Amino acid sequence: MKAKRRFSYAEHREEEAFLERHHGEGRCLASKKGDVYTFQEVAPLEVEYRIEVAEPGTDIASWKAYREHLGFTLLFVENGQHYMFRENNTGERLEKKDRAFREAHVQSAAIRRVLRAFFFVILAVAVYMAPVPSEMLWLKLALAALSVFGVVFFSLQAIAEMQLLKALQDK
């Protein structure tokens, strides 16, 4: 009979610390079979190990690409657990990459805000053009107020995103 061991965060962190300590002494993890670790000689580095399991339903290729973006090097996969490490002194290269990633994220957020504001502009025009009977005037006023509020709200959010983008680009 086979049984899977329950996940323990304390043991997980302990294993990561064990691997970091060995890498600092010049031994990089090459493979693992059960509780037996195989190391190879490398230059001693101060590194951070991470052992992760991709969540079910996650696109593995994009998950791995994001870990590479963060600077992690994948060593191997055992029982769905991805063993990876990165140097702690990542340097200027990763800072530039991270800044570019943040700028792209802020740009996409600003574009979404502008498009949402544009949707409310279209709603305002549609409400203005709609033939509404006099007993339903309250509905027209409510929709007009909602559309004006939406335009103002999302326009202000888009302006804030653009200012954040400018601040990121000025760094």
C-alpha positions in Angstrom: 0.0 0.0 0.0 1.3 3.5 -0.9 0.4 6.5 1.1 1.3 10.1 0.4 2.8 12.1 3.2 0.9 15.3 4.1 2.4 18.6 3.3 4.2 20.3 6.2 5.3 23.9 5.7 7.9 23.6 8.5 9.5 20.6 6.9 9.3 22.3 3.5 11.2 25.3 4.8 13.7 23.1 6.7 14.5 21.2 3.4 15.0 24.5 1.6 17.3 25.8 4.3 19.2 22.5 4.1 19.7 22.9 0.4 20.7 26.6 0.7 23.3 25.6 3.4 24.9 23.0 1.1 24.9 25.3 -1.9 26.7 27.9 0.2 29.3 25.2 1.0 29.8 24.5 -2.7 27.5 21.6 -3.3 24.5 22.1 -5.7 21.6 19.6 -5.6 21.6 17.3 -8.7 18.9 14.9 -7.8 16.8 13.4 -5.0 15.5 9.9 -4.5 13.3 9.6 -1.4 15.4 11.0 1.4 18.7 10.7 -0.4 20.1 13.8 -2.0 22.8 13.8 -4.7 25.0 16.9 -4.9 27.6 18.1 -7.4 30.5 20.4 -6.8 30.0 24.0 -7.7 31.4 27.4 -6.8 30.0 28.3 -3.3 27.2 30.9 -3.7 24.7 32.5 -1.5 21.5 31.2 -3.0 17.8 30.9 -2.3 16.2 27.5 -2.9 12.5 27.1 -3.6 10.5 23.9 -3.8 7.1 24.6 -5.3 4.1 22.7 -6.7 2.2 24.3 -9.5 -1.5 24.7 -8.6 -3.9 22.4 -10.5 -5.2 24.0 -13.7 -2.1 26.3 -14.0 -0.5 26.7 -17.4 2.9 25.1 -16.6 4.8 26.8 -19.4 3.8 30.3 -18.2 4.3 29.3 -14.5 7.9 28.2 -15.4 8.5 31.3 -17.5 7.5 33.5 -14.6 9.8 31.6 -12.2 12.6 32.2 -14.8 11.7 35.9 -14.9 12.2 35.9 -11.1 15.7 34.5 -11.7 15.1 30.9 -10.6 16.9 28.0 -12.3 14.9 24.8 -12.4 17.0 21.8 -11.3 14.6 18.9 -11.6 11.0 17.8 -10.9 10.2 15.0 -8.5 6.6 14.0 -7.7 5.3 17.3 -9.0 7.6 19.3 -6.8 9.8 21.7 -8.7 13.3 22.2 -7.2 14.8 25.5 -8.2 17.3 28.1 -6.9 18.5 31.6 -7.6 21.5 33.7 -6.5 20.7 36.2 -3.8 22.8 38.9 -5.4 20.7 39.1 -8.5 22.2 42.4 -9.6 21.1 45.1 -11.9 19.9 42.8 -14.7 17.0 41.5 -12.7 16.1 45.0 -11.4 15.8 46.2 -15.0 13.8 43.1 -16.0 11.5 43.6 -13.0 11.1 47.3 -13.7 10.1 46.5 -17.3 7.7 43.9 -16.1 6.1 46.4 -13.7 5.9 49.1 -16.4 4.1 46.6 -18.7 1.7 45.8 -15.9 1.0 49.4 -15.1 0.5 50.2 -18.8 -2.0 47.4 -19.2 -3.9 48.6 -16.1 -4.0 52.1 -17.4 -5.4 50.9 -20.8 -8.1 48.9 -19.0 -9.1 52.0 -17.0 -9.3 54.1 -20.2 -11.4 51.5 -21.9 -13.7 51.3 -18.9 -14.1 55.1 -18.9 -14.8 54.9 -22.7 -17.6 52.3 -22.0 -19.2 54.7 -19.6 -19.0 57.5 -22.3 -20.8 55.2 -24.6 -23.4 54.5 -21.9 -23.9 58.2 -21.4 -24.5 58.7 -25.2 -26.9 55.8 -25.3 -28.8 57.1 -22.3 -29.0 60.6 -23.9 -30.2 59.2 -27.2 -32.7 56.7 -25.8 -36.4 57.6 -26.1 -37.8 57.2 -22.6 -41.4 57.8 -21.6 -41.9 60.6 -19.1 -42.8 58.2 -16.3 -39.4 56.5 -16.6 -37.4 59.7 -16.4 -36.0 58.6 -13.1 -34.3 55.7 -14.9 -32.8 57.9 -17.5 -31.4 60.3 -14.7 -30.1 57.3 -12.7 -28.3 55.9 -15.7 -26.9 59.3 -16.7 -25.6 59.8 -13.1 -24.1 56.3 -13.2 -22.4 57.0 -16.5 -21.0 60.3 -15.4 -19.7 58.7 -12.2 -18.1 55.9 -14.1 -16.4 58.3 -16.5 -15.0 60.4 -13.7 -14.0 57.4 -11.5 -12.2 55.5 -14.2 -10.6 58.6 -15.7 -9.1 59.5 -12.4 -7.9 55.9 -12.0 -6.3 56.1 -15.4 -4.6 59.3 -14.6 -3.2 57.8 -11.4 -1.9 54.8 -13.3 -0.2 57.1 -15.9 1.5 59.0 -13.0 2.7 55.8 -11.6 4.0 54.7 -15.0 5.8 58.0 -15.3 7.3 57.6 -11.9 8.5 54.1 -12.8 10.0 55.3 -16.1 11.8 58.2 -14.3 13.7 55.8 -12.0 
